[in-house]
Amino acid sequence: MNTLSDRAELIELMGRYADVADLKEFTELPGLVFTDPVTLDFSSVADIPPTSMALGDYVEVLRGSFAPFAATHHVISGHVIDIEGDSARIHAHVRAEHWLPDEVAGDGPNRWLVVGFYDNEAVRTADGWRLSRVKLTSKYQENSHLSGTGVTAGQSGPGA
């Protein structure tokens, strides 16, 4: 265990986390990012309580949540990492933008913006670090009504 290499791996893990949504890569990447099961808290952007679920179920929620958007872009920065053995806490700032296709947005706004921070937990596994808990705290949003476009309310928020 080397603190510098662990920090680098955890920052890269957060980059892969963003790539799941931004690349819409729901096949291989989730297994490189999350534990199974994973605990999620997106209550600050969706009217759903924190929950734990099987990774396969979460992947389907992600797939449905991001399907309506033509593009998304998650910038995750300012990582503050606290490592204790095989567990880590990652605090990071996020700016997440989600664009609807023009034909869906029509004359209305086409971008849902979320600005806030993540307070995530990771564990070291035999295959490397994985996120075991993801918590998003939104400090500001624009056009939050677009978060549920094309999906049911229960699936509108996870993974902002």
DOKE-816875 format. One line per 2 residues: number of its first residue (from 1); their letters; for each residue x, y, z of N, C-alpha, C, O. Coordinates in pm, whole numbers, plus 50000, padded with zeros to 5 digits. Atoms other than C-alpha are relative to their C-alpha. Layout:
NUM	a	X/Y/Z/X/Y/Z/X/Y/Z/X/Y/Z; ...
***
This chain:
1	mn	50085/49881/50000/50000/50000/50000/50088/50124/50000/50174/50141/50087; 49926/49876/50013/50140/50332/49889/49897/50112/49991/49812/50112/49902
3	tl	50100/49894/49993/49945/50645/49977/49990/50077/49869/49879/50108/49824; 50005/49924/50125/50043/50830/49658/49936/49920/49887/49856/49973/49811
5	sd	50062/50081/50106/49952/50543/49428/49852/49975/50030/49771/49972/49938; 50142/50014/49964/49627/50486/49621/49923/50127/49963/49815/50118/49905
7	ra	50065/49873/50036/49541/50857/49580/49979/50009/49849/49870/50045/49803; 50009/49995/50147/49614/50838/49206/49892/49904/49950/49815/49940/49861
9	el	50102/50097/50041/49398/50526/49171/49860/50048/50035/49766/50026/49958; 50132/49951/49959/49110/50687/49362/49954/50118/49915/49835/50129/49884
11	ie	50036/49890/50090/49121/51002/49148/49961/49943/49863/49865/49990/49802; 50036/50065/50127/49121/50781/48837/49865/49930/50011/49787/49930/49915
13	lm	50130/50065/49977/48827/50587/48985/49887/50101/49982/49784/50070/49922; 50103/49896/50017/48630/50913/49002/49988/50040/49853/49878/50072/49808
15	gr	50005/49974/50144/48722/50978/48638/49922/49893/49927/49841/49922/49838; 50076/50109/50061/48591/50635/48541/49852/50010/50037/49765/49978/49956
17	ya	50138/49979/49956/48277/50709/48745/49929/50098/49905/49817/50072/49861; 50058/49903/50093/48213/51016/48526/49983/49941/49861/49885/49969/49792
19	dv	50005/50060/50134/48286/50814/48212/49882/49906/49981/49831/49892/49870; 50116/50091/50014/48008/50564/48286/49885/50076/49935/49824/50027/49840
21	ad	50111/49921/50054/47751/50838/48220/50038/50071/49871/49964/50066/49773; 49964/49916/50114/47940/51059/47976/50028/49920/49873/50003/49968/49763
23	lk	49977/50087/50116/48041/50771/47749/49883/49905/49977/49879/49832/49878; 50112/50095/50001/47716/50583/47818/50052/49858/49984/50003/49780/49902
25	ef	49936/50132/50005/47933/50278/47878/49949/49921/50120/50004/49929/50230; 50068/50071/49892/47709/50052/48083/50031/49851/50000/49960/49774/50065
27	te	49969/50142/50009/47874/49719/48004/50118/49963/50089/50100/49899/50192; 49878/50037/49928/48233/49685/48127/50033/50097/50114/50074/50055/50222
29	lp	49953/49897/49908/48295/50014/48308/49936/49993/50139/50008/50011/50237; 50055/50003/49864/48045/49981/48597/50069/49900/50093/50084/49927/50212
31	gl	49930/50099/49918/48225/49667/48720/50138/50045/50042/50194/49991/50138; 49870/49943/49964/48549/49867/48727/49987/50118/50095/50086/50170/50145
33	vf	50024/49881/49919/48387/50145/48928/49932/49968/50133/49970/50025/50236; 50086/50020/49883/48136/50004/49179/50017/49862/50062/50058/49766/49997
35	td	50016/50129/49932/48105/49731/49438/49861/49946/49966/49777/50017/49911; 50130/50061/50019/47815/49492/49419/49960/49932/50131/50016/49828/50165
37	pv	50087/49887/50032/47593/49595/49591/50071/50134/50024/50183/50139/50073; 49950/49864/49982/47644/49973/49596/49892/50081/50071/49772/50060/50048
39	tl	50094/49913/49929/47484/50233/49824/50002/50137/49932/50108/50191/49902; 50013/49876/50076/47353/50548/49656/49914/50100/50075/49812/50065/50134
41	df	50079/49893/49940/47232/50881/49789/49999/50118/49903/50091/50200/49900; 50021/49889/50093/47102/51117/49522/49877/50079/50044/49811/50143/49961
43	ss	50122/49935/49950/46826/51257/49747/50001/50151/49981/49895/50213/49983; 49996/49855/50020/46948/51613/49689/49959/50041/49857/49934/50158/49832
45	va	50043/49969/50137/46857/51588/49316/49878/49919/49956/49822/49944/49850; 50115/50084/50035/46581/51327/49317/49920/49972/50127/49976/49963/50236
47	di	50088/50024/49886/46286/51261/49542/49997/49850/50033/49892/49787/50032; 49988/50141/49963/46414/50917/49641/50095/49990/50118/50192/50065/50125
49	pp	49911/50014/49884/46571/50803/49968/50130/49928/49962/50135/49859/49860; 49878/50078/50022/46927/50669/49990/49965/49851/50001/49877/49807/50074
51	ts	50032/50142/50013/46931/50302/49895/50124/49921/49962/50220/49975/49908; 49899/50093/50048/47154/50002/49839/49934/49910/49897/49819/49870/49914
53	ma	50056/50089/50102/47105/49791/49529/50110/49922/49932/50228/49960/49934; 49907/50082/50077/47266/49522/49323/50054/50082/49884/49982/50164/49827
55	lg	49937/49924/50107/47509/49658/49066/49923/49987/49868/49905/50086/49798; 50075/50019/50124/47311/49507/48777/49874/50084/49996/49839/50137/49891
57	dy	50121/49917/49994/46996/49686/48892/50037/50147/49984/49967/50221/49914; 49958/49861/50012/47184/50015/48927/50040/50034/49856/50011/50144/49808
59	ve	49961/49976/50140/47327/49980/48576/49875/50025/49916/49876/50112/49828; 50123/49979/50076/46972/49952/48440/49936/50135/50033/49881/50201/49945
61	vl	50049/49868/49962/46868/50262/48637/50082/50107/49929/50026/50204/49876; 49914/49905/50071/47169/50448/48493/49965/50008/49852/49952/50116/49795
63	rg	50032/50007/50143/47088/50333/48142/49871/50079/49972/49867/50158/49877; 50125/49928/50018/46731/50463/48175/50010/50148/50032/49949/50231/49965
65	sf	49986/49861/49959/46832/50784/48351/50071/50085/49895/50036/50201/49875; 49920/49922/50094/47082/50889/48085/49953/49986/49855/50001/50058/49768
67	ap	50048/50022/50137/46895/50762/47777/49943/50126/49934/49968/50148/49815; 50059/49884/50067/46704/51089/47715/50101/50106/49956/50069/50190/49872
69	fa	49905/49891/50024/47019/51301/47703/50088/49972/49879/50142/49862/49863; 49913/50010/50118/47209/51364/47379/50146/49996/50044/50229/49930/49981
71	at	49863/49996/49947/47522/51436/47584/49995/50038/50146/49904/50108/50191; 49979/49956/49862/47638/51473/47941/50148/50027/50017/50232/49973/49944
73	hh	49859/49972/49971/47958/51613/48085/50014/50025/50149/49958/50121/50203; 49977/49992/49857/48069/51560/48443/50146/50040/50024/50238/49967/49986
75	vi	49866/49956/49962/48368/51759/48568/50010/49979/50151/49937/50040/50228; 49981/50031/49859/48488/51620/48900/50142/50042/50036/50239/49995/49976
77	sg	49869/49943/49969/48773/51808/49066/50013/50027/50150/49920/50005/50227; 49977/49962/49861/48927/51921/49392/49992/49884/50097/49940/49899/50207
79	hv	50009/50122/49919/48960/51569/49530/50073/50017/50134/50189/50056/50139; 49942/50009/49866/49019/51546/49905/49978/49857/50044/49864/49812/50058
81	id	50008/50144/49977/49098/51187/49993/50057/49965/50136/50165/50010/50174; 49957/50049/49870/49124/51022/50332/50002/49847/49993/49898/49784/49977
83	ie	49984/50145/50011/49260/50666/50327/50030/49942/50137/50117/49990/50209; 49976/50075/49877/49240/50429/50622/50001/49853/49965/49896/49790/49955
85	gd	49988/50141/50037/49373/50086/50532/49940/49973/49864/49984/50028/49763; 50065/50038/50126/49146/49936/50269/49870/50076/49976/49787/50033/49895
87	sa	50117/49915/50018/48881/50208/50296/50045/50143/49972/50150/50187/50019; 49968/49861/50032/48879/50560/50159/49873/50082/49991/49767/50032/49953
89	ri	50106/49903/50020/48658/50866/50166/50051/50101/49897/50165/50147/49905; 49963/49907/50108/48661/51092/49860/49899/50114/49998/49781/50093/49971
91	ha	50083/49880/50013/48524/51445/49874/50047/50070/49873/50167/50094/49857; 49962/49935/50125/48517/51614/49533/49887/50090/49953/49770/50065/49980
93	hv	50096/49907/50058/48345/51902/49358/49955/49948/49864/50032/49882/49794; 50053/50047/50129/48122/51832/49057/49918/50110/49933/49844/50184/49997
95	ra	50088/49922/50089/47968/52027/48772/49954/49902/49894/50033/49855/49812; 50055/50100/50091/47738/51799/48577/49897/50067/49910/49800/50125/49957
97	eh	50091/49942/50098/47568/51914/48258/49940/49888/49916/50009/49793/49878; 50076/50101/50071/47303/51714/48075/49918/50071/49892/49834/50155/49924
99	wl	50068/49932/50111/47177/51820/47729/49899/49908/49933/49930/49793/49900; 50103/50071/50074/46852/51708/47570/50018/50026/49850/50067/50132/49811
101	pd	50000/49973/50145/46830/51666/47192/49903/50115/49971/49803/50132/50042; 50085/49885/50035/46676/51974/47026/49855/49959/49976/49763/50031/50014
103	ev	50137/50041/50029/46374/51775/46910/49921/49967/50127/49798/49972/50126; 50067/50026/49873/46297/51684/47272/49979/50131/50076/49872/50154/50132
105	ag	50008/49874/49926/46369/52027/47422/49902/50098/49935/49839/50177/50004; 50089/49906/50069/46171/52213/47155/50046/50142/50022/50164/50174/50005
107	dg	49967/49859/49976/46157/52583/47240/50042/50024/50144/50077/50137/50180; 49965/49984/49859/46231/52519/47608/50150/49982/50023/50226/49963/49929
109	pn	49858/50021/49967/46562/52486/47789/50042/49857/49965/49961/49764/49971; 49953/50133/50038/46777/52193/47681/50109/49947/50092/50164/49840/50067
111	rw	49889/50043/49915/47030/52171/47966/49958/49998/50146/49903/50095/50199; 50015/50012/49855/47002/52043/48322/50141/50007/50058/50228/49928/50023
113	lv	49871/49979/49936/47293/52167/48532/49991/49968/50148/49897/50011/50216; 49988/50029/49857/47392/52030/48872/50140/50038/50043/50238/49995/49983
115	vg	49872/49961/49943/47669/52189/49077/49997/49962/50147/49902/49993/50218; 49996/50041/49860/47774/52044/49409/50125/49922/50030/50233/49951/49977
117	fy	49884/50082/49967/48000/51784/49557/49959/49857/50030/49844/49827/50064; 50015/50141/49966/48042/51414/49608/50071/49973/50132/50177/50028/50160
119	dn	49936/50058/49882/48116/51246/49939/49983/49850/49986/49884/49792/50031; 50007/50141/50034/48191/50894/49828/50090/49917/50090/50183/49968/50153
121	ea	49917/50095/49927/48335/50588/49997/50045/49892/49903/49969/49848/49817; 49944/50105/50085/48561/50334/49831/50066/49894/50087/50108/49921/50200
123	vr	49933/50111/49932/48701/49997/49932/50100/49938/49903/50078/49933/49782; 49900/50070/50080/49010/49818/49812/49953/49856/49983/49926/49787/50082
125	ta	50037/50139/50028/48917/49490/49644/50121/49930/49937/50224/49993/49912; 49893/50074/50067/49132/49218/49489/50027/50056/49860/50136/50039/49806
127	dg	49988/49943/50135/49070/49399/49156/50026/50150/50000/50023/50213/49895; 49975/49856/49991/49147/49750/49283/49890/50071/50076/49797/50009/50126
129	wr	50097/49919/49928/48952/50034/49440/49866/50002/49927/49860/50008/49804; 50135/49992/50054/48574/50038/49391/49917/50090/50092/49936/50090/50214
131	ls	50092/49918/49922/48307/50285/49502/49893/49912/50064/49823/49838/49995; 50102/50076/49928/48087/50130/49770/49881/50088/50038/49771/50039/50064
133	rv	50106/49903/49965/47886/50445/49848/50024/50127/49919/50135/50179/49915; 49995/49875/50077/47809/50745/49627/49895/50093/50058/49777/50057/50068
135	kl	50094/49900/49949/47653/51058/49776/50025/50131/49927/50135/50187/49933; 49994/49872/50069/47582/51366/49567/49922/50102/50081/49807/50079/50119
137	ts	50069/49889/49936/47498/51693/49740/49996/50115/49900/50099/50173/49865; 50019/49891/50094/47356/51950/49502/49995/50131/50076/49922/50145/50174
139	ky	50002/49866/49942/47427/52311/49590/49928/50098/49909/49885/50205/49953; 50066/49913/50096/47276/52460/49275/49956/49916/49881/50027/49825/49838
141	qe	50049/50066/50121/47065/52341/48982/49931/50101/49910/49872/50198/49957; 50078/49928/50100/46927/52489/48664/49917/49898/49925/49967/49792/49886
143	ns	50091/50084/50078/46628/52336/48489/49989/49858/50054/49993/49761/49978; 50006/50132/49938/46597/52051/48736/49880/49919/49951/49880/49797/49963
145	hl	50115/50072/50054/46261/51965/48579/50040/49910/49882/49966/49818/49848; 49954/50084/50111/46461/51817/48289/50061/49869/50047/50086/49780/49965
147	sg	49935/50123/49948/46612/51551/48516/49915/49877/49976/49970/49768/49963; 50087/50115/50018/46309/51327/48469/49949/49982/49859/49859/49901/49836
149	tg	50049/50006/50138/46263/51377/48096/50013/49860/49943/50123/49807/49929; 49998/50130/50067/46165/51047/47939/50016/49882/50091/50017/49768/50044
151	vt	49989/50113/49907/46205/50837/48254/49906/50022/50115/49860/50134/50138; 50092/49988/49886/45990/50765/48555/50066/50074/50114/50189/50077/50123
153	ag	49947/49919/49889/46030/50979/48865/50096/49920/50087/50194/49976/50136; 49914/50081/49917/46186/50691/49056/50137/49974/49940/50229/49931/50010
155	qs	49871/50022/50066/46467/50669/48801/50063/50130/49955/50163/50126/49883; 49955/49876/50060/46521/51036/48733/50132/50051/50054/50199/50128/49985
157	gp	49885/49933/49942/46808/51117/48964/50128/49923/50011/50234/49984/50000; 49875/50067/49970/47061/50843/49027/50104/50020/49892/50085/49985/49776
159	ga	49889/49986/50092/47388/50936/48869/50012/50136/49937/50077/50151/49834; 49994/49866/50058/47344/51308/48809/50140/50034/49960/50165/50143/49909
***
